[in-house]
Amino acid sequence: MKKLTDEERQALLDLAGEARQRAYAPYSNYPVGAALRTRSGRVFTGCNVENASFPTGTCAERVAVFKAVSEGEREFEVIAVVTSNGVLPCGGCRQVLAEFGLETVVLVGDGEGRLLRELSVAELLPGAFTSEDLPR
């Protein structure tokens, strides 16, 4: 895992917290924010966006990843995820993150901006299904 300074961690947690304020979560009342930093140093934020047709909503982590990819970025260093109580990313988000690197650092923070956990995508998703598992 990449070594991060305390200032880098806090800056990403703060950006994720700001993104969380923009979440559209009228059904769950559970806003989530994410801030993804790419290897080039660019940061993309995301928030969860719910829908009355529940399966069509999307998570904050995926919004940040999709924004980065749509801007040509595919190498990620670190993602910060902020919820009220510091919950880890869901399985779908873990798989999306795994697609772009098992070594990506995941920072998990709470609504007060405190860092609760720091781990890699590989630690979040042991035995991840990757392109290496597909027949050639």
C-alpha positions in Angstrom: 0.0 0.0 0.0 1.1 3.5 -0.7 2.3 5.5 2.3 0.1 8.5 2.9 0.7 11.5 5.2 -1.8 12.4 7.8 -2.5 15.6 5.8 -3.3 13.6 2.7 -5.6 11.3 4.6 -7.5 14.2 6.2 -7.8 16.2 2.9 -9.4 13.2 1.2 -11.7 12.5 4.1 -12.7 16.1 4.1 -13.5 16.0 0.3 -15.5 12.8 0.8 -17.4 14.5 3.6 -18.2 17.4 1.4 -19.4 15.1 -1.3 -21.5 13.3 1.3 -23.4 16.5 1.8 -24.5 16.4 -1.8 -25.9 12.8 -1.7 -29.4 12.2 -2.9 -30.6 9.6 -0.3 -34.3 10.3 0.4 -35.2 6.6 0.8 -32.4 5.3 3.0 -31.5 8.6 4.7 -27.9 7.2 4.5 -25.7 9.7 2.7 -22.3 8.5 1.5 -19.4 10.5 0.0 -16.2 9.4 -1.7 -13.0 11.0 -2.9 -10.8 9.1 -5.3 -7.2 10.2 -6.0 -5.6 8.9 -9.2 -1.9 8.2 -9.8 -1.7 11.4 -11.8 -2.9 13.3 -8.7 -6.4 14.2 -9.8 -9.2 13.8 -7.3 -12.7 12.8 -8.3 -15.6 12.9 -5.8 -18.9 11.1 -5.7 -22.0 10.7 -3.6 -24.7 8.1 -3.6 -27.7 8.8 -5.8 -30.9 6.8 -4.9 -33.9 6.2 -7.0 -37.5 5.2 -6.2 -36.7 2.1 -8.3 -34.1 0.9 -5.8 -31.8 -1.1 -8.1 -31.2 1.9 -10.4 -29.4 4.0 -7.7 -25.7 4.0 -7.4 -23.1 4.2 -4.7 -20.7 7.1 -4.0 -17.6 5.0 -4.7 -18.8 3.9 -8.1 -19.8 7.5 -9.0 -16.2 8.6 -8.2 -14.7 5.7 -10.2 -16.9 6.2 -13.2 -16.2 10.0 -13.2 -12.4 9.2 -13.2 -12.7 6.6 -15.9 -14.9 8.9 -18.0 -12.1 11.5 -17.8 -9.4 9.0 -19.0 -8.0 8.0 -15.6 -7.6 4.3 -14.8 -4.8 4.1 -12.2 -6.0 4.8 -8.7 -3.9 5.4 -5.5 -6.5 6.0 -2.8 -10.2 6.4 -2.2 -11.8 7.9 1.0 -15.3 6.8 1.9 -17.3 8.7 4.5 -20.6 7.6 6.1 -22.2 8.5 9.4 -20.8 5.4 11.1 -17.8 4.4 9.0 -19.2 1.4 7.1 -17.0 -0.3 4.5 -17.9 -0.2 0.8 -20.5 -2.7 -0.4 -19.5 -5.8 -2.4 -20.4 -4.2 -5.8 -18.1 -1.3 -5.0 -15.3 -3.6 -3.9 -15.5 -5.4 -7.2 -15.5 -2.2 -9.2 -12.4 -1.0 -7.2 -10.7 -4.3 -7.8 -11.0 -3.9 -11.5 -8.6 -0.9 -11.3 -6.1 -2.3 -8.7 -6.1 -4.4 -5.7 -3.4 -2.2 -4.2 -5.6 0.9 -4.0 -5.7 2.2 -0.5 -9.2 2.6 1.1 -9.7 5.1 3.8 -12.9 4.8 5.8 -14.2 7.7 7.8 -17.2 8.7 9.9 -19.4 11.7 9.7 -17.1 13.6 12.1 -14.2 13.3 9.6 -12.3 10.8 11.6 -10.3 8.1 10.0 -11.5 4.7 11.3 -9.8 2.2 9.0 -7.1 2.1 6.3 -6.8 -1.0 4.2 -6.3 -2.1 0.6 -8.8 -3.3 -1.9 -7.2 -6.7 -1.7 -7.9 -6.8 2.0 -11.5 -5.7 1.4 -12.1 -8.3 -1.3 -9.9 -11.4 -0.8 -10.0 -13.7 -3.8 -11.2 -11.0 -6.1 -12.4 -12.0 -9.5 -10.0 -10.1 -12.0 -9.2 -10.2 -15.6 -6.6 -12.8 -14.8 -9.4 -15.2 -14.1 -10.8 -15.0 -17.6 -9.8 -17.5 -20.3 -7.4 -16.1 -22.9 
